[in-house]
Amino acid sequence: MSRVLVTGGAGFIGSHLVEHLLDQGHSILVVDDLSTGLQHQVPDHPDVELVPATVDQWLANEPVESFHEAYHLAASVGVRKVVEDPFGTIINNVVETAGLLRFLAKSSTPTVLASTSEVYGVGQGRPFRETDDSVYGPTTVARWSYAHSKAVDEHLAFALEQQLPSVVIRFFNTVGPRQRGEWGMVLPRFVRAALDGSTIEVHGDGRQKRCFADVRDVVGALPQLLRTVEARGMPVNLGHDQPISILELAELVRDVLESKSSIKVTPYDEVWGHGFQDLQERIPDLTRVRTLASLPPTRPLAETIRDLAEAIRTEARL
Ligand SMILES: NC(=O)c1ccc[n+]([C@@H]2O[C@H](COP(=O)([O-])OP(=O)(O)OC[C@H]3O[C@@H](n4cnc5c(N)ncnc54)[C@H](O)[C@@H]3O)[C@@H](O)[C@H]2O)c1
């Protein structure tokens, strides 16, 4: 049985990945400081071990184990977290990643690095292609600290290419059961409001478009890409490519959950302060991933909304 490392495995995407790797017959070590992840999201299984620590703390104990594969998902994520603590975001996402990649390079462990569509910045191409330039807003706008931190992570992985076989995954908006809304993620915020019957708050003008992929449709691509030699040493977009406006998403949530919630549109400046920048449209070009991995048929967004609502109800009962 091969041993696999998953950092951030108690989090939203990480916990689904751990389940997938467990189904494939791996033994898994999860390193997660439980800052946004939850212990009970790590499967209670003899082949899964959780180290409740930061990546740095775990590395400080000089682990002697080597791994067949590694998936690095631990990071500071979420607009609210980033805007409130850009310094902590950069340190967490860059310094800890540098230490981990250096450690994994010693044993040439094939590694997936979780990156983000945010590295495209304000956006040059439509849809975004992996070969596009990255153009960011000014460094005085805190939200770009996340994009910069993840872009530096990508550079670190590519700089170690000779020692560390890696695949960089640029996740686009990923949604589904276990995602939490506290740090600004749009779908869990909307679903929670619809379940409570409170106002669904749309930030911005509501006309900005995003593509939402169900986490259960995308995690299977990670081991596939890692085991595909042609995917190594380059970024790969991962997500869904059918856009929906955020206002339409709010209406869909309300309809699917048969909620009586009203919908309120609030400009970004009122929510995030003056100067917040956002993109009108964020759509991935999925040509590369489609040539490298086989993706399952896309789950309808209504099904994801229903399953997320059920997970939120269950979590409230725990
Ligand atoms: N969800 C999305 O739509 C999305 C989009 C783009 C990129 N990503 C990337 O995917 C990865 C997973 O994101 P997610 O949505 O599951 O978020 P998440 O917050 O649920 O997962 C992050 C996990 O990392 C843990 N963590 C944070 N810092 C840590 C540290 N220093 N040491 C150990 N554990 C630490 C948290 O406790 C959490 O369990 C992240 O790298 C994120 O940047 C996610």
The ligand as an ORCA input file, in Angstrom:
! r2SCAN-3c Opt
* xyz 0 1
  N     -12.168     26.254     -3.124
  C     -11.802     26.885     -4.230
  O     -12.660     27.315     -5.003
  C     -10.343     27.088     -4.559
  C     -10.065     27.855     -5.699
  C      -8.743     28.056     -6.030
  C      -7.716     27.477     -5.280
  N      -8.025     26.735     -4.189
  C      -6.885     26.161     -3.432
  O      -7.192     24.838     -3.033
  C      -6.611     24.558     -1.760
  C      -7.683     24.054     -0.805
  O      -8.648     25.084     -0.622
  P     -10.056     24.828      0.099
  O     -11.083     25.549     -0.661
  O     -10.232     23.394      0.365
  O      -9.833     25.653      1.446
  P      -9.851     25.174      2.973
  O      -9.632     26.408      3.790
  O     -11.050     24.361      3.253
  O      -8.568     24.231      3.022
  C      -7.290     24.659      3.434
  C      -6.856     23.711      4.536
  O      -5.511     24.002      4.889
  C      -5.386     24.059      6.307
  N      -4.232     24.929      6.551
  C      -4.098     26.251      6.297
  N      -2.844     26.652      6.575
  C      -2.165     25.572      7.008
  C      -0.820     25.344      7.423
  N       0.082     26.315      7.442
  N      -0.460     24.096      7.799
  C      -1.366     23.061      7.777
  N      -2.653     23.230      7.383
  C      -3.033     24.464      7.002
  C      -6.727     24.556      6.793
  O      -7.016     24.205      8.147
  C      -7.670     23.868      5.817
  O      -8.065     22.594      6.293
  C      -5.927     25.843     -1.314
  O      -4.544     25.763     -1.582
  C      -6.573     26.918     -2.169
  O      -5.708     28.016     -2.378
  C      -9.320     26.531     -3.797
*
